Amino acid sequence: MAETRLIQGRYQLLDLIGRGGMGEVWRARDESLGRQVAVKCLKPSGPPRDRSFTRVLRERFRREARVAAALQHRGVTVVHDFGEDDGVLYLVMELLEGRNLGQLLEDNGRRALPVDDVIDIAEQMADALGYTHRQGIVHRDLKPANIMRLTDGTVKICDFGIARLAQDIGFTSKLTGTGISMGTPHYMSPEQIGGVAVDQRSDLYSLGCVLYEIATGVPPFDLDDAWGILVAHRDTPPRPPRAHRAELPEFFDRVVLDLLAKSPSQRPEDAGSVRRRIGLARTGGERETGPAGRPYPLPAARPALPPAAGPGELPVWTRSMTTGRRATGTRSPDAEPVDHAAALTGTWTTGVRLPASRAAGEVPASDALRSLAGRHEEGLALSRIGRWAEAEEIHRAVATERARLLGPAHPEVLAGRYERGICLSRTGHDTEALGEFGQVAEGRARAFGPDHPGTLAARQETAYVLGRLGRHAEAHRVYAAVLAARERTAGPDHPDTLSCRHNMAFNLGRLGRAEESYRMSREVADARARVLGAGHPDTLVTLFEVAYALGRAGRWQEALDTYTQVARGRVLALGATHPETLATRQEIGICLGRLGRGAEATELYRTLVHDRTEASGPDDPETLRARHGLGVNLGRLGQWEGALTEARAVCAARERTLGPDHPDTLVSCREIAVSLGWLGRWAEALVLYRRVAEARTRVLGAGHPDAAASRDDEVRCLQQLSRAASFTEPRPSPPPAPPRPGAPSHR
């Protein structure tokens, strides 16, 4: 973005303050009022095939910007204006002079802040949260990077509303490949981890995590590992802050531990009560009181908690977790601090961490390596929003240059190649992706061992790509080996183990082993519900597969009930117009049709066509799939003119976008012929049946079942013409069952 850029003819961009995965933050001048402001700029450039991305992003940006602009409190960043200019969404805020809490910790050498500062920050944060919670606003992403301490000592919480936007759109990172979408795990509440609805008490838990870290220098669970941290939040009592730092006041210990209660009902009722407790204690006022006026226990009344739980006290599936880096960032002495979780929220930074060390010595802190680390993060950010082709180009270039500087076997090189493989598989380049994953798996096995989580992740992706290539037997063998290793090293209920079992169940279905696929999917769904919660997106993905297996077995009522359960869960977790919610509604329509409930199916498809068109456009493959289902069910109701109209429109769009010989185009062409037959127009139907038969024979081969079925259609049509010629009442063939929509994702 040019430095001379003028936003809306009013905001002159002056200096780039920082850059994140989703845009930039500029120091700017408000020409109308003559004041300095900060402008966050976000260009909503989603994947070209997903036009709904831009529409949804704009809608939610405006909604959440209004939320942020409505907040007026000295402890909340003031939002002056927002809008869109030449395709760029912008948010105008007060320009803050100071440092965020993460930067203050870094400035202090990762050591705790002075006690007086900690208590003052705690009181100001609680006051600001109390205000926002009274407005019905929950932040959802409190962390040190989102809390500023200005030069005059004022504490401000940043990015209300915008934090929720990042979460809703899915910009936040995914941990351990399990599909748990989140920001920084060190500050997440147990209910966020469980995927259930959150209220202001979730912010109170995150407040406790932040206060714990600035008071002790470490977060409550300093495990430097994503999943281990999540499990600790859920299961492990934290050490009292005074166990790290005896000079902390006893009342502060009690406040923080109350905030970190596992159950929301055991935390303080609201942030206002927390502020009052701190204020009374720091001024030597009256004895603290809890909810309903009950006194909080004196120090002696609270038994000391045990030291931090060791691996043996956590669930068995956390014991083999690998070591990562602290969410707030550990850094080399000459590296700039960075918040890799920053996207729309938090500190925007141009700093990047240094690569790992060479086996034979330290990697020089060169500008080239710093730049490559930053570009790698840029590639990850593009992947998170589905811009796979652009991300692939970045990861390919970064991996090539890192290999030149570090050697081809370096872990950073393998990490880049792994990410490139992911991008290749998402853009249909499966053969090339297979080669990347194979090389990464071999390199990681040599460097870390065959059972290392990184090695197993690469092998699991290898199996996934083999399945996409139709090599399901090979994929099954790889899945079985990876599953055995995951169960041996991580345990049966580890999310990565469950992910592998889910993929294996999906693949079993493609091998024709429907009953085994159903049983395994059912077991995985039950386990995920137990570990993650019944409404967690991963649980719902597996339940979707259970329903699919039930449908393949002809158990349509059970499939309908299960799809309905999935749809309800996805509406709550993802929203009514999320692609996965719409996909589930499509499956419900198929079940209704199979059960003879054509009127209900027709009504569902009419609504689905409208929603698909609004979300993705009239020619999107999923919109056309919904229109195809609508036409099929119109035929089931005997409304053949309407069915013919839908079939012709869908066929024309598919031929235009997919080509005349694409399988979906041929299905629609046959649907036209079926409708014509029911209308007694057999000569016109014969032309189309012959076209489909010839195309399928040419593309699939004469022996393919679809080609044979098309020849049978042609024969039946000729028979009907013969009967019509001899004045015999035509007896058309029944309408075909709707084709199975694209197989559900098993990610």
DAHUSUL-V439739 format. One line per field, one symbol per residue. ss: DSSP state (h for helix, s for strand, l for the rest). phi: phi as a letter, one per 30 degrees, with the letter a starting at -180 (. if undefined). psi: psi as a letter, one per 30 degrees, with the letter a starting at -180 (. if undefined). Layout:
ss = ???
phi = ???
psi = ???
This chain:
ss = lllllsslllssssssssssllssssssssllllsssssssssllllllllhhhhhhhhhhhhhhhhhhllllllsllsssssssllssssssslllssshhhhhhhlllllllhhhhhhhhhhhhhhhhhhhhlllllllllhhhssssllllsssllllhhhhhhhhllllssllllsslllhhhllhhhhllllllhhhhhhhhhhhhhhhhhlllllllllhhhhhhhhhhlllllhhhhlllllhhhhhhhhhhllllhhhllllhhhhhhhhhhhhhlllllslhhhlslllhhhlllllllllhhhllhhhlllllllllllllllllllllllllllllllllllllllsllslllllhhhhhhhhhhhhhhhhhhlllhhhhhhhhhhhhhhhhhhhllllhhhhhhhhhhhhhhhhlllhhhhhhhhhhhhhhhhhhhllllhhhhhhhhhhhhhhhhlllhhhhhhhhhhhhhhhhhhlllllhhhhhhhhhhhhhhhhlllhhhhhhhhhhhhhhhhhhlllllhhhhhhhhhhhhhhhhlllhhhhhhhhhhhhhhhhhhhllllhhhhhhhhhhhhhhhhlllhhhhhhhhhhhhhhhhhhhllllhhhhhhhhhhhhhhhhlllhhhhhhhhhhhhhhhhhhhllllhhhhhhhhhhhhhhhhlllhhhhhhhhhhhhhhhhhhhllllhhhhhhhhhhhhhhhhhhhhhllllllllllllllllllllll
phi = .ddddcdhibcddcbddabbdclbbbdbcdddcibdbcbccbcdcddedcddedddddddedddddeddddbadcbedcdaalbbhicdbbcbddcclbdddddddeciicddeeedddddedddddddedddddiccdibdaedcbccddcjdcbccididddeedddjdddcchiciddaccddbddeddddicdcbdddddddeedddedddcjbdebdchbddeddddedccdddeeddcbdddddddededdddcddcedcdedaddddddedddddciddddbceiidddddeddcddddeeddedcceedcdcdddcbeddjcbdeccddbcdddbdcidcbcdbdddddddcldddddddddddddddddddddddcicddddddddddddddddddcjdcdeddddddddddeddddcicddddedddddddddddddcjdcdeddddddddedededddicdddedddedddddddddccjdcdeddddddddddededddicddddddddddddddddddcjdcdeddddddededddddddicddddddddddddddddddcjdcdeddddddedddddddddicddddddddeddeddddddbjdcdeddddddddddedddddicdddddddddddddddddccjdcdeddddddddddddddddicdddddededdddddddddcjdddedddddddeddddddddddddcicedbdddddddddeeeddcd
psi = kkfgkjkggejjkdkjelkaffalkkklkjfefhlklkjkkkjiiakefiffeeeeeeeeeeefeeeeffkjkfgkkkjellakjhfkklkklkjkjakleeeeeefghglllkeeeeeeeeeeeeeeeeeeefggkkefhklefgjkjlfgfkkkklhkeeeeeeeefgfllkkggfgjklckffgkleeeefglklaffeeeeeeeeeeeeffffllejifhkeeeeeeeeefkklkkeffejffkkeeeeeeeeeegkekeffllelfeeeeeeeeeefggblkkkakggkkkkleffjkklllkkleffllegffgklkblkefjlllegkkkkjffkcflakkkflllklllleglkkkileeeeeeeeeeeeeeeeefggieeeeeeeeeeeeeeeeeefkfgkeeeeeeeeeeeeeeefggieeeeeeeeeeeeeeeeeeflfgkeeeeeeeeeeeeeeefggieeeeeeeeeeeeeeeeefflfgkeeeeeeeeeeeeeeefggieeeeeeeeeeeeeeeeeefkfgkeeeeeeeeeeeeeeefggieeeeeeeeeeeeeeeeeeflfgkeeeeeeeeeeeeeeefggieeeeeeeeeeeeeeeeeeflfgkeeeeeeeeeeeefeefggifeeeeeeeeeeeeeeeefflfgkeeeeeeeeeeeeeeefggieeeeeeeeeeeeeeeeeeflffkeeeeeeeeeeeeeeeeeeeeeghkkkilllklkklklkkkkg.
